[in-house]
Amino acid sequence: MNEKVRNSFPLIALLLVVASVFWAVARVGLSTIPGIATAADSAFGWPFNDLAQYSAFSATSPIGSLIFTIIGNNDPVVFLGLYAIALVAALVLTLWWVAIMTPRSSRLMAFRLVILSPWVAILLIFLGSYDPFTIIGFALVLLSWTYKKTLPIFLAGVVIGFQHFEQSSFAVIAVYLVIVALRDRLPVNFLSLRQLIFTLSGLISGKLALTFILTVSSESGAFGRGAFWTAEWFRISFVTSVNFWAVFLLSLFAGSWGLIVVTTLSVRRKQQATLLTAFVLCLIPAVFTLDHTRVFVMTSMLSLSIITVVFARSVNQFGRKDYVYVEALAWLIVPLSAWVGMDGTPYLHNVGSLDQLIMFYNQVRSL
């Protein structure tokens, strides 16, 4: 194997991984979803909790709420702690998969690219959201594809279908396109069409199981995200996406744009077209939903993970400067989160990281 990216100083490379963890937190701070105490109260007692129309979506991303209910303590601090543990678990599982998929010579570099990726920033910005449990499901899917066992592949699909069917559907189809485009740089038979079908079957089964549970528990027939699927919400989301297109575009991959561009330019036109199709597929729900950046980051997480691994495996395709530029951008560009309120007001996550850390500390003390 080409040694051009082998870590000459393993200890320094390892210290950079540790530094990347601190930098990932320091550059955006820590902040919770709005109304963390209310969110804890709404989550406790799933699936029998009575939710207002516009918060009913939380009932259909239920794994965190289910675990919180099983714990049996509705303290908001316990709720926040559970989701913080889920965040760490999501990152550890993803890094485990990356370690399996990458050569030792570039593994620590791949770790840093994952830690500095936009999805980690989104989890830090919105502590208490259901996203960490979705990422855990995605990591289980990646691991199941690696080990190629039919039952784990199906069960991993059930997990993500139960947790968030809508995001998972876009994510799985998009990542399959990415794998098709980059198959020559992945292990032989990584995610065959048959395995994709088992994943999608599990995904649908998970959604059906969730729908059955919510129906039997006498939840309203309007439970879930249906309240936001109206022409007015789509109009508000689309107009804001177009109006703030530059910030929106940058926030999609943030510091990972270098990784995306370098990898895309290294393949043939037909492969580039397939990668672009996957990108557009993830972009569609982000444009037409209120949580623009967060939705894109979640639906593209699987695809970005595959591209990260491909980049780390392709030591013969890139020069040393490519690796330097890609990682430098990952460190330098601060991830943003752009979204729009129900009244059409656009928001950008406050990037005053010190303020966020102070407010987070005071907020936790007050719970």
TORKOL-4160 file (C-alpha; in steps of 0.2 Angstrom, whole numbers, padded with zeros to 4 digits, m for minus):
367
<pt num="1" X="0000" Y="0000" Z="0000"/>
<pt num="2" X="0006" Y="0018" Z="m0004"/>
<pt num="3" X="0014" Y="0025" Z="0012"/>
<pt num="4" X="0011" Y="0043" Z="0007"/>
<pt num="5" X="m0002" Y="0046" Z="0021"/>
<pt num="6" X="0005" Y="0035" Z="0034"/>
<pt num="7" X="0006" Y="0044" Z="0051"/>
<pt num="8" X="0025" Y="0047" Z="0054"/>
<pt num="9" X="0021" Y="0052" Z="0071"/>
<pt num="10" X="0007" Y="0041" Z="0078"/>
<pt num="11" X="0007" Y="0049" Z="0095"/>
<pt num="12" X="0004" Y="0066" Z="0087"/>
<pt num="13" X="m0010" Y="0059" Z="0076"/>
<pt num="14" X="m0018" Y="0052" Z="0091"/>
<pt num="15" X="m0017" Y="0068" Z="0100"/>
<pt num="16" X="m0025" Y="0077" Z="0085"/>
<pt num="17" X="m0039" Y="0065" Z="0087"/>
<pt num="18" X="m0041" Y="0070" Z="0105"/>
<pt num="19" X="m0039" Y="0088" Z="0100"/>
<pt num="20" X="m0053" Y="0086" Z="0086"/>
<pt num="21" X="m0065" Y="0081" Z="0100"/>
<pt num="22" X="m0062" Y="0097" Z="0110"/>
<pt num="23" X="m0062" Y="0107" Z="0094"/>
<pt num="24" X="m0079" Y="0100" Z="0088"/>
<pt num="25" X="m0087" Y="0106" Z="0105"/>
<pt num="26" X="m0077" Y="0122" Z="0107"/>
<pt num="27" X="m0081" Y="0129" Z="0090"/>
<pt num="28" X="m0100" Y="0128" Z="0091"/>
<pt num="29" X="m0103" Y="0126" Z="0110"/>
<pt num="30" X="m0116" Y="0115" Z="0118"/>
<pt num="31" X="m0135" Y="0120" Z="0117"/>
<pt num="32" X="m0151" Y="0110" Z="0120"/>
<pt num="33" X="m0167" Y="0110" Z="0110"/>
<pt num="34" X="m0179" Y="0124" Z="0115"/>
<pt num="35" X="m0189" Y="0119" Z="0130"/>
<pt num="36" X="m0179" Y="0104" Z="0137"/>
<pt num="37" X="m0190" Y="0102" Z="0152"/>
<pt num="38" X="m0206" Y="0102" Z="0141"/>
<pt num="39" X="m0197" Y="0090" Z="0129"/>
<pt num="40" X="m0194" Y="0078" Z="0144"/>
<pt num="41" X="m0211" Y="0079" Z="0150"/>
<pt num="42" X="m0218" Y="0075" Z="0132"/>
<pt num="43" X="m0206" Y="0060" Z="0130"/>
<pt num="44" X="m0210" Y="0052" Z="0147"/>
<pt num="45" X="m0224" Y="0039" Z="0145"/>
<pt num="46" X="m0222" Y="0035" Z="0127"/>
<pt num="47" X="m0233" Y="0030" Z="0118"/>
<pt num="48" X="m0247" Y="0036" Z="0129"/>
<pt num="49" X="m0242" Y="0054" Z="0131"/>
<pt num="50" X="m0254" Y="0067" Z="0125"/>
<pt num="51" X="m0245" Y="0078" Z="0112"/>
<pt num="52" X="m0251" Y="0094" Z="0104"/>
<pt num="53" X="m0253" Y="0094" Z="0086"/>
<pt num="54" X="m0236" Y="0102" Z="0081"/>
<pt num="55" X="m0226" Y="0092" Z="0094"/>
<pt num="56" X="m0234" Y="0075" Z="0088"/>
<pt num="57" X="m0219" Y="0072" Z="0077"/>
<pt num="58" X="m0209" Y="0067" Z="0092"/>
<pt num="59" X="m0220" Y="0052" Z="0094"/>
<pt num="60" X="m0214" Y="0045" Z="0078"/>
<pt num="61" X="m0195" Y="0046" Z="0083"/>
<pt num="62" X="m0198" Y="0036" Z="0099"/>
<pt num="63" X="m0183" Y="0026" Z="0104"/>
<pt num="64" X="m0176" Y="0039" Z="0115"/>
<pt num="65" X="m0193" Y="0042" Z="0123"/>
<pt num="66" X="m0196" Y="0023" Z="0125"/>
<pt num="67" X="m0179" Y="0021" Z="0134"/>
<pt num="68" X="m0183" Y="0037" Z="0145"/>
<pt num="69" X="m0200" Y="0029" Z="0149"/>
<pt num="70" X="m0192" Y="0013" Z="0154"/>
<pt num="71" X="m0179" Y="0021" Z="0165"/>
<pt num="72" X="m0194" Y="0028" Z="0175"/>
<pt num="73" X="m0187" Y="0044" Z="0180"/>
<pt num="74" X="m0195" Y="0060" Z="0172"/>
<pt num="75" X="m0181" Y="0072" Z="0178"/>
<pt num="76" X="m0176" Y="0083" Z="0164"/>
<pt num="77" X="m0158" Y="0081" Z="0169"/>
<pt num="78" X="m0160" Y="0062" Z="0167"/>
<pt num="79" X="m0167" Y="0065" Z="0150"/>
<pt num="80" X="m0153" Y="0076" Z="0145"/>
<pt num="81" X="m0140" Y="0064" Z="0151"/>
<pt num="82" X="m0148" Y="0050" Z="0141"/>
<pt num="83" X="m0147" Y="0060" Z="0125"/>
<pt num="84" X="m0129" Y="0065" Z="0129"/>
<pt num="85" X="m0125" Y="0046" Z="0131"/>
<pt num="86" X="m0134" Y="0042" Z="0115"/>
<pt num="87" X="m0123" Y="0056" Z="0106"/>
<pt num="88" X="m0107" Y="0047" Z="0113"/>
<pt num="89" X="m0113" Y="0030" Z="0108"/>
<pt num="90" X="m0118" Y="0036" Z="0090"/>
<pt num="91" X="m0100" Y="0043" Z="0088"/>
<pt num="92" X="m0092" Y="0028" Z="0095"/>
<pt num="93" X="m0102" Y="0016" Z="0084"/>
<pt num="94" X="m0098" Y="0026" Z="0069"/>
<pt num="95" X="m0079" Y="0027" Z="0073"/>
<pt num="96" X="m0080" Y="0008" Z="0076"/>
<pt num="97" X="m0086" Y="0005" Z="0058"/>
<pt num="98" X="m0074" Y="0017" Z="0051"/>
<pt num="99" X="m0060" Y="0008" Z="0060"/>
<pt num="100" X="m0066" Y="m0008" Z="0052"/>
<pt num="101" X="m0066" Y="m0001" Z="0034"/>
<pt num="102" X="m0050" Y="0010" Z="0034"/>
<pt num="103" X="m0032" Y="0005" Z="0033"/>
<pt num="104" X="m0021" Y="0008" Z="0048"/>
<pt num="105" X="m0011" Y="0021" Z="0039"/>
<pt num="106" X="m0025" Y="0033" Z="0036"/>
<pt num="107" X="m0037" Y="0028" Z="0050"/>
<pt num="108" X="m0034" Y="0042" Z="0063"/>
<pt num="109" X="m0036" Y="0055" Z="0049"/>
<pt num="110" X="m0053" Y="0047" Z="0045"/>
<pt num="111" X="m0058" Y="0048" Z="0063"/>
<pt num="112" X="m0054" Y="0066" Z="0063"/>
<pt num="113" X="m0065" Y="0069" Z="0048"/>
<pt num="114" X="m0079" Y="0060" Z="0056"/>
<pt num="115" X="m0077" Y="0070" Z="0072"/>
<pt num="116" X="m0076" Y="0086" Z="0063"/>
<pt num="117" X="m0091" Y="0082" Z="0052"/>
<pt num="118" X="m0107" Y="0092" Z="0052"/>
<pt num="119" X="m0118" Y="0079" Z="0059"/>
<pt num="120" X="m0108" Y="0079" Z="0075"/>
<pt num="121" X="m0110" Y="0098" Z="0076"/>
<pt num="122" X="m0129" Y="0096" Z="0074"/>
<pt num="123" X="m0130" Y="0084" Z="0088"/>
<pt num="124" X="m0120" Y="0096" Z="0099"/>
<pt num="125" X="m0131" Y="0110" Z="0094"/>
<pt num="126" X="m0147" Y="0101" Z="0098"/>
<pt num="127" X="m0144" Y="0091" Z="0113"/>
<pt num="128" X="m0161" Y="0082" Z="0118"/>
<pt num="129" X="m0166" Y="0080" Z="0100"/>
<pt num="130" X="m0170" Y="0062" Z="0094"/>
<pt num="131" X="m0156" Y="0063" Z="0081"/>
<pt num="132" X="m0143" Y="0053" Z="0091"/>
<pt num="133" X="m0154" Y="0038" Z="0091"/>
<pt num="134" X="m0156" Y="0040" Z="0072"/>
<pt num="135" X="m0137" Y="0040" Z="0070"/>
<pt num="136" X="m0135" Y="0025" Z="0081"/>
<pt num="137" X="m0147" Y="0016" Z="0069"/>
<pt num="138" X="m0137" Y="0022" Z="0054"/>
<pt num="139" X="m0121" Y="0016" Z="0062"/>
<pt num="140" X="m0129" Y="m0001" Z="0065"/>
<pt num="141" X="m0135" Y="m0001" Z="0047"/>
<pt num="142" X="m0117" Y="0002" Z="0041"/>
<pt num="143" X="m0110" Y="m0012" Z="0053"/>
<pt num="144" X="m0123" Y="m0024" Z="0046"/>
<pt num="145" X="m0118" Y="m0020" Z="0028"/>
<pt num="146" X="m0100" Y="m0023" Z="0033"/>
<pt num="147" X="m0103" Y="m0040" Z="0041"/>
<pt num="148" X="m0116" Y="m0045" Z="0027"/>
<pt num="149" X="m0127" Y="m0056" Z="0038"/>
<pt num="150" X="m0145" Y="m0055" Z="0032"/>
<pt num="151" X="m0154" Y="m0055" Z="0049"/>
<pt num="152" X="m0143" Y="m0041" Z="0056"/>
<pt num="153" X="m0146" Y="m0031" Z="0040"/>
<pt num="154" X="m0165" Y="m0033" Z="0041"/>
<pt num="155" X="m0165" Y="m0029" Z="0060"/>
<pt num="156" X="m0154" Y="m0013" Z="0058"/>
<pt num="157" X="m0167" Y="m0008" Z="0045"/>
<pt num="158" X="m0181" Y="m0011" Z="0057"/>
<pt num="159" X="m0172" Y="0000" Z="0070"/>
<pt num="160" X="m0171" Y="0015" Z="0058"/>
<pt num="161" X="m0188" Y="0013" Z="0051"/>
<pt num="162" X="m0195" Y="0013" Z="0069"/>
<pt num="163" X="m0185" Y="0028" Z="0074"/>
<pt num="164" X="m0187" Y="0039" Z="0059"/>
<pt num="165" X="m0194" Y="0031" Z="0043"/>
<pt num="166" X="m0194" Y="0047" Z="0032"/>
<pt num="167" X="m0176" Y="0052" Z="0035"/>
<pt num="168" X="m0170" Y="0034" Z="0034"/>
<pt num="169" X="m0179" Y="0031" Z="0017"/>
<pt num="170" X="m0170" Y="0046" Z="0009"/>
<pt num="171" X="m0154" Y="0042" Z="0018"/>
<pt num="172" X="m0153" Y="0023" Z="0012"/>
<pt num="173" X="m0158" Y="0026" Z="m0006"/>
<pt num="174" X="m0145" Y="0041" Z="m0007"/>
<pt num="175" X="m0131" Y="0030" Z="0001"/>
<pt num="176" X="m0134" Y="0016" Z="m0011"/>
<pt num="177" X="m0132" Y="0028" Z="m0026"/>
<pt num="178" X="m0115" Y="0034" Z="m0018"/>
<pt num="179" X="m0110" Y="0016" Z="m0016"/>
<pt num="180" X="m0114" Y="0012" Z="m0034"/>
<pt num="181" X="m0103" Y="0027" Z="m0039"/>
<pt num="182" X="m0089" Y="0022" Z="m0028"/>
<pt num="183" X="m0090" Y="0004" Z="m0028"/>
<pt num="184" X="m0073" Y="0001" Z="m0036"/>
<pt num="185" X="m0065" Y="0009" Z="m0020"/>
<pt num="186" X="m0075" Y="m0001" Z="m0007"/>
<pt num="187" X="m0074" Y="m0020" Z="m0002"/>
<pt num="188" X="m0080" Y="m0032" Z="m0014"/>
<pt num="189" X="m0100" Y="m0034" Z="m0014"/>
<pt num="190" X="m0102" Y="m0020" Z="m0001"/>
<pt num="191" X="m0121" Y="m0018" Z="0000"/>
<pt num="192" X="m0128" Y="m0028" Z="m0014"/>
<pt num="193" X="m0145" Y="m0025" Z="m0022"/>
<pt num="194" X="m0151" Y="m0040" Z="m0012"/>
<pt num="195" X="m0145" Y="m0033" Z="0005"/>
<pt num="196" X="m0152" Y="m0016" Z="0000"/>
<pt num="197" X="m0169" Y="m0024" Z="m0002"/>
<pt num="198" X="m0167" Y="m0032" Z="0015"/>
<pt num="199" X="m0163" Y="m0015" Z="0023"/>
<pt num="200" X="m0178" Y="m0007" Z="0015"/>
<pt num="201" X="m0189" Y="m0022" Z="0020"/>
<pt num="202" X="m0184" Y="m0019" Z="0038"/>
<pt num="203" X="m0186" Y="m0001" Z="0037"/>
<pt num="204" X="m0204" Y="m0003" Z="0031"/>
<pt num="205" X="m0207" Y="m0016" Z="0044"/>
<pt num="206" X="m0201" Y="m0004" Z="0058"/>
<pt num="207" X="m0213" Y="0009" Z="0052"/>
<pt num="208" X="m0227" Y="m0003" Z="0051"/>
<pt num="209" X="m0223" Y="m0009" Z="0069"/>
<pt num="210" X="m0223" Y="0009" Z="0075"/>
<pt num="211" X="m0239" Y="0014" Z="0067"/>
<pt num="212" X="m0247" Y="m0001" Z="0075"/>
<pt num="213" X="m0241" Y="0003" Z="0092"/>
<pt num="214" X="m0247" Y="0021" Z="0091"/>
<pt num="215" X="m0264" Y="0016" Z="0084"/>
<pt num="216" X="m0267" Y="0003" Z="0097"/>
<pt num="217" X="m0262" Y="0016" Z="0111"/>
<pt num="218" X="m0276" Y="0027" Z="0105"/>
<pt num="219" X="m0265" Y="0040" Z="0098"/>
<pt num="220" X="m0274" Y="0053" Z="0086"/>
<pt num="221" X="m0275" Y="0047" Z="0068"/>
<pt num="222" X="m0265" Y="0063" Z="0064"/>
<pt num="223" X="m0250" Y="0058" Z="0074"/>
<pt num="224" X="m0233" Y="0061" Z="0066"/>
<pt num="225" X="m0227" Y="0074" Z="0054"/>
<pt num="226" X="m0243" Y="0075" Z="0044"/>
<pt num="227" X="m0247" Y="0092" Z="0052"/>
<pt num="228" X="m0232" Y="0100" Z="0043"/>
<pt num="229" X="m0236" Y="0092" Z="0026"/>
<pt num="230" X="m0246" Y="0106" Z="0019"/>
<pt num="231" X="m0244" Y="0118" Z="0005"/>
<pt num="232" X="m0241" Y="0133" Z="0017"/>
<pt num="233" X="m0227" Y="0124" Z="0026"/>
<pt num="234" X="m0219" Y="0119" Z="0010"/>
<pt num="235" X="m0220" Y="0137" Z="0003"/>
<pt num="236" X="m0212" Y="0144" Z="0019"/>
<pt num="237" X="m0198" Y="0132" Z="0019"/>
<pt num="238" X="m0195" Y="0133" Z="0000"/>
<pt num="239" X="m0195" Y="0152" Z="0000"/>
<pt num="240" X="m0183" Y="0153" Z="0015"/>
<pt num="241" X="m0171" Y="0140" Z="0007"/>
<pt num="242" X="m0170" Y="0151" Z="m0009"/>
<pt num="243" X="m0169" Y="0167" Z="0000"/>
<pt num="244" X="m0154" Y="0161" Z="0011"/>
<pt num="245" X="m0147" Y="0150" Z="m0002"/>
<pt num="246" X="m0128" Y="0154" Z="0001"/>
<pt num="247" X="m0129" Y="0151" Z="0019"/>
<pt num="248" X="m0139" Y="0136" Z="0017"/>
<pt num="249" X="m0127" Y="0129" Z="0004"/>
<pt num="250" X="m0112" Y="0131" Z="0015"/>
<pt num="251" X="m0121" Y="0124" Z="0030"/>
<pt num="252" X="m0125" Y="0107" Z="0021"/>
<pt num="253" X="m0108" Y="0100" Z="0022"/>
<pt num="254" X="m0098" Y="0114" Z="0031"/>
<pt num="255" X="m0080" Y="0108" Z="0033"/>
<pt num="256" X="m0084" Y="0092" Z="0024"/>
<pt num="257" X="m0086" Y="0101" Z="0007"/>
<pt num="258" X="m0067" Y="0099" Z="0004"/>
<pt num="259" X="m0070" Y="0080" Z="0006"/>
<pt num="260" X="m0085" Y="0080" Z="m0005"/>
<pt num="261" X="m0077" Y="0090" Z="m0019"/>
<pt num="262" X="m0060" Y="0081" Z="m0019"/>
<pt num="263" X="m0068" Y="0064" Z="m0020"/>
<pt num="264" X="m0081" Y="0069" Z="m0033"/>
<pt num="265" X="m0067" Y="0076" Z="m0045"/>
<pt num="266" X="m0057" Y="0060" Z="m0043"/>
<pt num="267" X="m0070" Y="0049" Z="m0052"/>
<pt num="268" X="m0077" Y="0049" Z="m0070"/>
<pt num="269" X="m0092" Y="0059" Z="m0076"/>
<pt num="270" X="m0104" Y="0045" Z="m0075"/>
<pt num="271" X="m0100" Y="0042" Z="m0057"/>
<pt num="272" X="m0100" Y="0061" Z="m0053"/>
<pt num="273" X="m0118" Y="0062" Z="m0060"/>
<pt num="274" X="m0123" Y="0047" Z="m0048"/>
<pt num="275" X="m0115" Y="0057" Z="m0034"/>
<pt num="276" X="m0125" Y="0072" Z="m0039"/>
<pt num="277" X="m0141" Y="0063" Z="m0039"/>
<pt num="278" X="m0138" Y="0056" Z="m0021"/>
<pt num="279" X="m0134" Y="0074" Z="m0016"/>
<pt num="280" X="m0150" Y="0081" Z="m0024"/>
<pt num="281" X="m0160" Y="0067" Z="m0016"/>
<pt num="282" X="m0154" Y="0072" Z="0001"/>
<pt num="283" X="m0157" Y="0091" Z="m0003"/>
<pt num="284" X="m0176" Y="0088" Z="m0007"/>
<pt num="285" X="m0182" Y="0085" Z="0010"/>
<pt num="286" X="m0170" Y="0099" Z="0017"/>
<pt num="287" X="m0178" Y="0112" Z="0005"/>
<pt num="288" X="m0196" Y="0108" Z="0009"/>
<pt num="289" X="m0195" Y="0106" Z="0028"/>
<pt num="290" X="m0192" Y="0119" Z="0042"/>
<pt num="291" X="m0176" Y="0111" Z="0049"/>
<pt num="292" X="m0166" Y="0114" Z="0033"/>
<pt num="293" X="m0148" Y="0110" Z="0038"/>
<pt num="294" X="m0152" Y="0097" Z="0051"/>
<pt num="295" X="m0163" Y="0087" Z="0039"/>
<pt num="296" X="m0150" Y="0087" Z="0026"/>
<pt num="297" X="m0136" Y="0083" Z="0038"/>
<pt num="298" X="m0146" Y="0068" Z="0044"/>
<pt num="299" X="m0151" Y="0061" Z="0027"/>
<pt num="300" X="m0133" Y="0063" Z="0021"/>
<pt num="301" X="m0125" Y="0055" Z="0036"/>
<pt num="302" X="m0123" Y="0038" Z="0028"/>
<pt num="303" X="m0117" Y="0045" Z="0011"/>
<pt num="304" X="m0104" Y="0056" Z="0020"/>
<pt num="305" X="m0098" Y="0041" Z="0030"/>
<pt num="306" X="m0096" Y="0031" Z="0014"/>
<pt num="307" X="m0086" Y="0045" Z="0006"/>
<pt num="308" X="m0075" Y="0048" Z="0021"/>
<pt num="309" X="m0070" Y="0029" Z="0021"/>
<pt num="310" X="m0067" Y="0029" Z="0002"/>
<pt num="311" X="m0056" Y="0045" Z="0004"/>
<pt num="312" X="m0046" Y="0036" Z="0018"/>
<pt num="313" X="m0045" Y="0020" Z="0007"/>
<pt num="314" X="m0040" Y="0028" Z="m0009"/>
<pt num="315" X="m0021" Y="0032" Z="m0005"/>
<pt num="316" X="m0016" Y="0029" Z="m0023"/>
<pt num="317" X="m0029" Y="0042" Z="m0029"/>
<pt num="318" X="m0024" Y="0057" Z="m0020"/>
<pt num="319" X="m0008" Y="0067" Z="m0016"/>
<pt num="320" X="m0002" Y="0073" Z="0001"/>
<pt num="321" X="m0009" Y="0090" Z="m0003"/>
<pt num="322" X="m0026" Y="0083" Z="m0005"/>
<pt num="323" X="m0026" Y="0076" Z="0012"/>
<pt num="324" X="m0020" Y="0092" Z="0020"/>
<pt num="325" X="m0033" Y="0103" Z="0011"/>
<pt num="326" X="m0047" Y="0092" Z="0015"/>
<pt num="327" X="m0043" Y="0090" Z="0034"/>
<pt num="328" X="m0038" Y="0109" Z="0035"/>
<pt num="329" X="m0056" Y="0114" Z="0029"/>
<pt num="330" X="m0063" Y="0101" Z="0041"/>
<pt num="331" X="m0055" Y="0111" Z="0055"/>
<pt num="332" X="m0057" Y="0128" Z="0049"/>
<pt num="333" X="m0075" Y="0129" Z="0043"/>
<pt num="334" X="m0087" Y="0131" Z="0057"/>
<pt num="335" X="m0103" Y="0121" Z="0055"/>
<pt num="336" X="m0119" Y="0131" Z="0054"/>
<pt num="337" X="m0137" Y="0127" Z="0057"/>
<pt num="338" X="m0150" Y="0136" Z="0046"/>
<pt num="339" X="m0169" Y="0133" Z="0049"/>
<pt num="340" X="m0185" Y="0143" Z="0048"/>
<pt num="341" X="m0199" Y="0145" Z="0061"/>
<pt num="342" X="m0217" Y="0142" Z="0058"/>
<pt num="343" X="m0220" Y="0160" Z="0055"/>
<pt num="344" X="m0207" Y="0160" Z="0041"/>
<pt num="345" X="m0194" Y="0169" Z="0051"/>
<pt num="346" X="m0176" Y="0162" Z="0047"/>
<pt num="347" X="m0164" Y="0157" Z="0060"/>
<pt num="348" X="m0146" Y="0154" Z="0061"/>
<pt num="349" X="m0138" Y="0145" Z="0075"/>
<pt num="350" X="m0129" Y="0157" Z="0087"/>
<pt num="351" X="m0110" Y="0153" Z="0083"/>
<pt num="352" X="m0105" Y="0162" Z="0099"/>
<pt num="353" X="m0098" Y="0146" Z="0106"/>
<pt num="354" X="m0093" Y="0153" Z="0123"/>
<pt num="355" X="m0110" Y="0161" Z="0126"/>
<pt num="356" X="m0118" Y="0144" Z="0121"/>
<pt num="357" X="m0107" Y="0135" Z="0134"/>
<pt num="358" X="m0111" Y="0147" Z="0148"/>
<pt num="359" X="m0130" Y="0146" Z="0144"/>
<pt num="360" X="m0129" Y="0127" Z="0143"/>
<pt num="361" X="m0121" Y="0127" Z="0160"/>
<pt num="362" X="m0133" Y="0139" Z="0168"/>
<pt num="363" X="m0148" Y="0129" Z="0160"/>
<pt num="364" X="m0142" Y="0113" Z="0166"/>
<pt num="365" X="m0140" Y="0120" Z="0184"/>
<pt num="366" X="m0158" Y="0127" Z="0183"/>
<pt num="367" X="m0166" Y="0110" Z="0179"/>
